Amino acid sequence: MIFPRLVVAATGLALASTALAGEPEGARRAELVNMVRQDCGACHGYTLKGGLGPSLLPGALAERDVQLIESVILNGRPGTPMPPWRPFLSEAEARWIAEQLKKGWPE
């Protein structure tokens, strides 16, 4: 019977895509940490306490929803110096960055 095989295959694909959407690993994780520290830090302060852009520390983001932070990362903020990072990040990476900022940025 083909149907059960399709269900098993589809379930396997769904689980694989969920794993891919998790925390970035290895070199890519290091690139993202460095990008936030350097590129985001250029405006938000290298300690993320604020500068040209607002603070990205957990206390400053406490009232912000992860989806909102992810959207700002991906789409920027028109009329402000905040650029869209969508050309450089996947949605999963932007979500990971948003979640990490809410918790406190890793070293």
Secondary structure per residue as TSV (DSSP state, phi and psi in degrees):
chain	resnum	aa	ss	phi	psi
A	1	M	-	360.0	130.0
A	2	I	H	-81.0	-36.1
A	3	F	H	-53.9	-51.0
A	4	P	H	-59.3	-35.7
A	5	R	H	-64.6	-38.7
A	6	L	H	-64.0	-41.3
A	7	V	H	-63.4	-45.3
A	8	V	H	-62.8	-44.3
A	9	A	H	-63.7	-43.6
A	10	A	H	-65.3	-39.0
A	11	T	H	-64.0	-42.0
A	12	G	H	-61.9	-41.4
A	13	L	H	-65.4	-40.9
A	14	A	H	-63.3	-42.5
A	15	L	H	-66.7	-38.7
A	16	A	H	-64.8	-41.5
A	17	S	H	-69.4	-31.0
A	18	T	H	-66.1	-41.3
A	19	A	H	-63.8	-39.2
A	20	L	H	-66.2	-28.1
A	21	A	T	-82.9	-3.0
A	22	G	S	-78.2	-153.6
A	23	E	-	-65.5	131.6
A	24	P	-	-65.0	151.7
A	25	E	-	-120.1	161.4
A	26	G	H	56.1	-130.9
A	27	A	H	-61.8	-37.8
A	28	R	H	-66.4	-40.0
A	29	R	H	-60.8	-44.7
A	30	A	H	-61.6	-39.7
A	31	E	H	-62.4	-43.2
A	32	L	H	-67.1	-42.1
A	33	V	H	-61.2	-45.7
A	34	N	H	-63.9	-41.3
A	35	M	H	-59.7	-46.2
A	36	V	I	-64.8	-45.4
A	37	R	I	-61.7	-44.3
A	38	Q	I	-90.0	-58.2
A	39	D	I	-70.9	-50.5
A	40	C	I	-69.0	-38.7
A	41	G	H	-62.1	-25.4
A	42	A	H	-59.4	-32.1
A	43	C	H	-106.1	-36.1
A	44	H	H	-92.9	5.3
A	45	G	-	88.6	138.2
A	46	Y	T	-66.1	-17.4
A	47	T	T	-100.4	6.0
A	48	L	S	65.8	18.6
A	49	K	S	-83.2	-4.2
A	50	G	-	114.3	156.9
A	51	G	S	-170.5	-120.3
A	52	L	S	-60.6	-42.0
A	53	G	S	-96.9	164.2
A	54	P	-	-69.8	167.5
A	55	S	-	-59.7	142.5
A	56	L	-	-112.7	19.4
A	57	L	S	-76.7	155.0
A	58	P	H	-51.5	-40.8
A	59	G	H	-62.1	-38.4
A	60	A	H	-73.1	-24.8
A	61	L	H	-100.8	3.2
A	62	A	T	-55.2	-38.7
A	63	E	T	-86.9	-2.9
A	64	R	S	-94.6	136.6
A	65	D	-	-77.1	143.8
A	66	V	H	-56.4	-39.8
A	67	Q	H	-64.0	-37.2
A	68	L	H	-65.8	-45.5
A	69	I	H	-61.9	-44.7
A	70	E	H	-57.8	-44.7
A	71	S	H	-62.7	-42.0
A	72	V	H	-64.9	-41.1
A	73	I	H	-60.2	-48.4
A	74	L	H	-72.8	-39.1
A	75	N	H	-107.3	-7.6
A	76	G	-	70.8	-169.7
A	77	R	-	-131.1	100.6
A	78	P	T	-53.0	140.5
A	79	G	T	84.3	2.0
A	80	T	S	-128.6	170.9
A	81	P	S	-71.9	-5.8
A	82	M	-	-71.7	110.4
A	83	P	-	-83.9	161.4
A	84	P	-	-77.2	134.8
A	85	W	-	-101.8	5.9
A	86	R	T	-53.5	-37.1
A	87	P	T	-64.6	-17.4
A	88	F	T	-112.1	-12.2
A	89	L	-	-131.4	146.8
A	90	S	-	-82.2	166.7
A	91	E	H	-62.7	-38.3
A	92	A	H	-64.3	-39.0
A	93	E	H	-67.6	-41.3
A	94	A	H	-63.4	-39.2
A	95	R	H	-64.9	-43.0
A	96	W	H	-60.6	-44.1
A	97	I	H	-60.4	-46.6
A	98	A	H	-59.7	-44.8
A	99	E	H	-63.4	-41.5
A	100	Q	H	-66.3	-40.8
A	101	L	H	-61.4	-39.7
A	102	K	H	-64.3	-33.0
A	103	K	H	-87.6	-26.6
A	104	G	-	120.9	122.5
A	105	W	-	-65.1	133.8
A	106	P	-	-70.6	153.7
A	107	E	-	-78.0	360.0
